[in-house]
Amino acid sequence: MFAYYLDLALRSLKRTPVLSALMVLAIGLGIGASMTMLTVLHVMTGDPLPGRSGMLYAPMIDARPLARGGSGQRVEEDSPDGFTWPDAANLLRARGADRQAAMSAGQVVVRPPAGDSHPFFERGEFATADFFAMFDAPFRAGAGWTAAQDDAHARVVVLNGELARKLFGNGSGVGRTVRLNDADFRVIGVLDDWRPQPAFYQQASGRVFGAADQVFLPLRTALDLKFHFTGHLSCWGSGGDDRQSDHCAWLQFWAQLGSVAKADAYRTFLAGYWRDQQTHGRLPRAEHAQLFGLMDWLAHEKVIPGDVRMQLWLALGFLFVCMVNITALLLAKFLRRSGEISVRRAMGARRRDIFIQLGIESALIGVSGGALGLLIAQAGLWSVRQRPEGYARLAQMDPSMLFGTLALAIAASLLAGLLPAWRACHVAPALQLKTP
């Protein structure tokens, strides 16, 4: 029966080519616009470390002085996301987590070994030793530095694969020397083009999407050499912007905790640390230590720009308008066939049979509109990739979104066809058959 109903649907669409083309175009435009923005949102809200993100947590401790209005108040919504150097150093020494690392974004001038190459800037991350193991960064060659090298302010560097190829060709580069700013560093590891998206460990929202970090240095070494830090810096009081003071928040801090029980214990540990610091005259605010899971941290940081969500709602609104128009067109089309439907009813067809027949016709419009919508979505994603935002280059449709495009198109057309099909099924055959 399905083949018979499909043949009837094709015949019906061919009889009204202009109307059929209008419906396909309407559903294609609505699906194309919606899937463009859904794909952008899909790539921006993905898990950057699948299978590992559930073990990663970002603590937050607000070291700022009390705001005007007295004591006892809780952390405001605009509390700094960064750690002060003393707090990060204390937590690192306490070793309250399975692994933990402090880090900040930075930028260096890379001076290639070849004399005919010009120096260039590269973005990087200055971190402590557990950074690579905690985030399961894949190494193509070598390894990261150790805690002892951290303490010794060792001049060692880990390169991402892209920069390693740029500097050393197909060789790994491990053991070679690279000059960063005005200091020589020994390459001890090369990553396998590591590019988590979003880069959750970054502080500045403009850096979490797009290009990957290419240089990784020990944090204490970068401080020693006064390298350029590009992460968020928030200072208070009159002590200036000394990064190693207790009045500047600028570090990200991440902890790996292998179970829910360990996460609960770490929260208790943070609360105890806060109270202990208060006995030393620090952390004057009411105790409010927080611990965010990785995905919760991304939501807290609002890494998805507000305009992306707004554009998605506009696209879905446009799809709704298209569905309303298709409903009206299908209603007019099906009611105009009341005579044909009445003859089929008089010959024994049930209402269910008529409903299925018209539903298949609506689904066929959806499949055609989905194919068109897929082309429009690809064009829309191409236009997104031309934008300067960091997330723009990620706008690629994966297989799940390809399937989703067709599924959404069929579902939208079926929903749009429900009312017209139901209305056509309830036309009284006797009235139509009596019409001369």
C-alpha positions in Angstrom: 0.0 0.0 0.0 2.9 2.4 0.7 4.0 2.3 -2.9 0.5 3.0 -4.0 0.1 6.0 -1.7 3.6 7.2 -2.8 2.5 7.0 -6.4 -0.7 9.0 -5.6 1.4 11.6 -3.8 3.8 12.0 -6.8 0.9 12.4 -9.2 -0.7 15.0 -6.9 2.5 17.0 -6.7 2.9 16.9 -10.5 -0.6 18.2 -11.0 0.2 21.4 -9.1 3.9 22.1 -9.8 3.9 25.8 -8.8 2.1 25.1 -5.5 4.3 22.1 -4.8 7.5 24.2 -5.5 6.3 27.0 -3.2 5.8 24.5 -0.3 9.2 22.8 -0.9 10.8 26.2 -1.0 9.1 27.3 2.2 10.1 24.2 4.1 13.6 24.4 2.6 14.2 28.0 3.7 12.9 27.4 7.2 14.9 24.2 7.6 18.0 25.8 6.1 18.0 28.8 8.5 17.2 26.6 11.5 19.8 24.0 10.9 22.5 26.6 10.2 22.0 28.0 13.7 21.4 24.6 15.4 24.7 23.4 13.9 26.5 26.4 15.2 25.0 25.9 18.7 25.7 22.1 18.5 29.5 22.6 17.9 29.7 25.3 20.5 28.0 23.3 23.3 29.8 20.0 22.6 31.8 18.2 25.3 35.5 19.3 24.8 36.8 16.1 26.5 34.3 13.3 26.0 34.7 10.6 28.6 36.8 12.7 30.8 34.9 15.9 31.5 33.0 14.3 34.4 36.2 14.1 36.4 37.3 17.7 35.9 36.3 20.5 38.3 37.0 24.2 38.5 37.0 25.6 42.0 36.3 29.3 42.8 37.5 31.2 45.8 36.8 35.0 46.0 39.8 36.7 47.6 38.5 40.3 47.1 37.9 42.6 50.0 34.4 43.3 51.3 32.4 45.6 49.1 30.6 48.6 50.6 27.6 47.6 52.7 29.2 45.6 55.5 30.2 42.0 56.2 28.6 38.7 55.9 27.5 39.0 52.3 27.9 36.3 49.8 29.8 36.3 46.5 28.3 38.5 43.9 27.5 37.4 40.4 30.4 39.4 39.1 32.9 37.6 41.3 36.3 37.1 39.5 36.8 33.8 37.8 40.6 33.8 38.5 42.7 32.6 41.5 45.3 34.7 43.2 48.9 33.3 43.1 48.9 32.5 46.9 45.6 30.6 46.8 46.7 28.6 43.7 50.1 27.8 45.3 48.5 26.8 48.6 46.1 24.4 46.9 48.9 22.9 44.8 50.9 22.2 47.9 47.9 20.7 49.7 47.4 18.1 47.0 43.7 17.7 47.8 42.8 16.3 44.4 44.0 13.4 42.3 45.6 15.9 39.9 45.5 19.7 39.9 47.0 22.5 37.9 47.2 26.3 37.7 47.4 28.0 34.4 47.1 31.2 32.5 47.0 32.2 28.8 50.0 33.9 27.2 51.7 34.9 24.1 55.3 34.6 22.9 57.5 35.6 20.0 58.9 32.5 18.3 62.2 32.9 16.6 62.7 30.1 14.1 66.1 28.3 14.0 66.4 29.1 10.2 68.1 32.4 9.7 65.9 33.4 6.8 62.6 33.0 8.7 61.0 36.0 10.5 59.9 35.8 14.1 56.2 35.5 14.7 53.7 35.5 17.6 52.1 32.4 18.9 49.5 31.9 21.6 50.2 29.6 24.4 49.4 28.4 27.9 51.7 28.7 31.0 50.8 25.9 33.4 52.0 23.6 36.1 53.1 20.0 35.6 49.7 18.1 35.9 48.2 20.0 33.0 48.8 17.4 30.3 48.0 14.3 32.3 44.8 15.8 33.8 43.5 16.9 30.5 44.7 13.7 28.7 46.5 15.7 26.1 47.8 13.3 23.4 51.6 13.3 22.8 53.1 12.5 19.4 56.6 12.5 20.9 58.2 13.1 24.3 56.2 14.1 27.4 55.4 17.1 29.6 57.6 18.5 32.4 57.7 17.2 36.0 56.8 18.9 39.3 60.6 19.1 40.0 61.1 21.0 36.8 58.2 23.3 37.8 60.0 24.1 41.1 63.4 24.5 39.3 61.9 27.0 36.8 63.2 24.8 34.0 63.4 26.3 30.5 61.5 23.5 28.8 58.6 23.7 26.3 55.9 21.5 24.8 54.9 22.4 21.3 51.6 21.6 19.5 52.0 19.5 16.4 51.3 22.4 14.0 54.1 24.6 15.4 56.5 21.6 15.6 56.0 20.9 11.9 56.4 24.6 11.1 59.7 24.8 12.9 61.2 21.3 12.4 59.5 19.8 9.4 58.5 16.2 9.7 60.9 15.6 12.6 59.4 15.6 16.1 61.7 18.3 17.4 62.1 16.7 20.8 65.6 17.6 22.1 65.9 20.6 19.8 66.2 24.2 21.0 63.6 26.9 20.2 64.0 30.5 21.1 60.9 32.2 22.7 61.1 35.9 23.2 64.8 36.2 24.2 65.3 32.9 25.9 66.2 29.4 24.7 64.0 26.5 25.6 64.5 22.8 25.1 61.6 21.0 23.4 60.7 18.0 25.6 57.3 17.1 24.0 55.2 17.5 20.9 51.4 17.2 21.1 49.3 15.5 18.4 47.5 18.6 17.2 45.6 18.9 20.5 42.6 21.3 20.0 39.8 20.9 22.5 36.8 23.0 21.5 35.8 25.0 23.4 39.2 25.5 25.1 37.5 25.3 28.6 40.8 26.1 30.5 41.0 29.6 28.9 39.7 32.6 30.8 39.0 35.1 28.0 35.8 34.1 26.1 37.3 35.3 22.9 40.0 32.6 23.1 37.9 29.5 23.9 37.0 28.8 20.2 39.1 28.7 17.1 42.9 28.5 17.0 44.7 26.1 19.3 47.4 26.9 21.7 50.8 26.1 20.2 53.2 26.7 23.1 53.1 25.3 26.6 55.5 26.5 29.3 56.0 26.0 33.0 54.1 28.7 34.8 56.9 29.6 37.2 59.3 29.9 34.3 57.0 32.3 32.5 56.7 34.4 35.6 60.5 34.4 36.1 61.1 35.6 32.6 58.2 38.2 32.7 56.5 36.7 29.7 53.4 38.3 28.4 50.2 37.0 30.0 47.0 37.5 28.1 44.4 36.0 30.5 42.0 37.9 32.6 43.6 40.1 35.3 41.5 41.6 38.2 43.3 43.6 40.9 42.0 45.5 43.9 43.3 47.9 46.5 46.4 50.1 45.9 49.1 47.4 45.5 49.4 47.6 41.7 49.2 44.6 39.4 51.8 42.3 40.9 50.7 38.9 39.7 52.3 37.1 42.7 50.5 39.2 45.3 47.3 38.3 47.1 45.3 41.2 45.6 45.3 40.1 41.9 43.1 37.3 40.6 44.4 36.0 37.2 45.0 32.2 37.3 42.7 29.4 36.2 42.8 26.3 38.5 41.5 22.9 37.6 41.3 19.7 39.7 40.8 16.1 38.7 38.5 14.2 41.0 37.7 10.6 40.2 34.4 10.2 41.9 31.4 12.1 43.4 32.6 11.3 46.9 36.0 12.8 46.1 34.3 15.9 44.7 32.2 16.3 47.9 35.4 15.8 50.0 37.1 18.5 47.9 34.3 20.9 48.5 34.7 20.3 52.3 38.4 20.9 51.9 37.9 24.2 50.1 35.5 25.4 52.8 38.1 24.4 55.5 40.8 26.2 53.5 38.6 29.4 53.4 38.1 29.4 57.1 41.8 28.7 57.7 42.8 31.7 55.6 40.4 33.9 57.5 42.3 33.2 60.7 45.3 34.6 58.8 43.5 37.8 57.9 42.6 36.8 54.3 39.4 36.0 52.4 37.2 38.4 54.4 33.9 37.5 52.7 31.5 34.9 54.1 32.7 31.4 53.2 31.3 30.5 49.8 33.8 28.2 48.1 32.4 26.8 44.8 33.3 23.8 42.7 32.0 23.6 39.1 32.1 20.6 36.9 33.5 21.2 33.4 30.1 21.6 31.6 28.7 23.6 34.5 31.8 25.8 34.3 31.2 26.5 30.6 27.6 27.5 31.4 28.8 29.7 34.2 31.3 31.4 31.9 28.6 32.0 29.3 31.0 30.9 26.5 28.1 30.9 24.0 27.6 34.5 22.8 24.1 35.9 23.3 23.7 36.8 19.7 24.0 33.1 18.7 21.1 32.1 20.9 19.1 35.1 19.6 19.8 34.1 16.0 18.7 30.5 16.7 15.4 31.7 18.2 14.9 34.0 15.1 15.6 31.0 12.8 13.1 28.8 14.7 10.5 31.6 14.5 11.1 31.8 10.8 10.6 28.0 10.6 7.3 28.3 12.5 6.1 31.0 10.0 7.0 28.7 7.1 5.0 25.8 8.8 2.0 28.1 9.1 2.1 29.0 5.5 2.6 25.3 4.4 -0.4 24.4 6.6 -2.6 27.0 4.8 -1.3 25.8 1.3 -1.9 22.1 2.2 -5.4 22.9 3.5 -6.3 24.7 0.3 -4.8 21.9 -1.8 -6.5 19.0 0.1 -9.9 20.7 0.3 -9.8 21.4 -3.5 -9.5 17.6 -3.9 -12.7 16.9 -1.8 -14.4 15.4 -4.8 -11.6 12.9 -5.4 -11.5 12.1 -1.7 -15.3 11.6 -1.6 -15.2 9.1 -4.5 -12.5 7.1 -2.7 -14.6 7.1 0.5 -17.7 6.0 -1.5 -15.6 3.1 -2.9 -14.7 1.9 0.6 -11.6 3.8 1.6 -11.6 4.5 5.3 -10.7 7.8 6.9 -7.5 6.3 8.1 -6.5 5.4 4.6 -7.1 8.9 3.4 -5.2 10.3 6.3 -2.2 8.1 5.6 -2.3 9.0 1.9 -2.3 12.7 2.6 0.4 12.2 5.3 2.7 10.5 2.8 2.2 13.4 0.5 3.1 15.8 3.3 6.2 13.7 4.1 7.3 13.7 0.4 7.2 17.5 0.5 9.3 17.4 3.7 11.9 15.1 2.1 12.2 17.4 -0.9 12.3 20.5 1.4 14.9 18.8 3.6 17.2 18.2 0.6 16.8 21.8 -0.4 17.2 22.9 3.3 20.4 20.9 3.5 21.9 22.9 0.6 20.7 26.2 2.1 22.2 25.1 5.5 25.5 24.4 3.9 25.5 27.8 2.3 24.6 29.3 5.6 27.4 27.6 7.4 29.8 28.7 4.7 28.8 32.3 5.4 29.2 31.8 9.1 32.8 30.5 8.5 33.6 33.8 6.8 32.9 35.7 10.1 35.9 36.8 12.3 34.6 35.2 15.5 36.7 32.3 16.9 33.8 29.8 16.7 33.1 30.5 13.0 35.7 28.0 11.6 34.0 25.2 13.6 30.7 25.6 11.7 30.7 22.2 10.0 27.8 19.8 9.7 28.5 16.4 11.1 26.5 13.2 10.2 24.2 13.6 13.2 23.2 17.1 12.0 22.8 15.8 8.4 20.3 13.2 9.6 18.7 15.8 11.9 18.1 18.1 8.9 16.1 15.5 7.1 14.3 14.4 10.3 13.3 18.0 11.1 12.1 18.6 7.6 9.9 15.5 7.6 8.6 16.2 11.1 7.8 19.8 10.2 5.9 18.9 7.1 4.0 16.1 8.8 3.0 18.5 11.6 2.0 21.1 9.1 -0.1 18.5 7.2 -2.0 17.2 10.3 -4.7 19.8 10.3 -5.3 19.8 6.5 -5.3 15.9 6.4 -7.7 15.7 9.4 -10.0 18.3 7.8 -10.0 16.6 4.4 -10.8 13.3 6.0 -14.0 14.7 7.6 -15.5 16.1 4.4 -19.0 14.6 4.0 -18.8 12.4 0.9 -22.6 12.7 0.2 -22.4 16.5 -0.2 -19.5 16.2 -2.7 -21.1 13.4 -4.7 -24.3 15.4 -5.1 -22.4 18.3 -6.6 -23.0 18.4 -10.3 
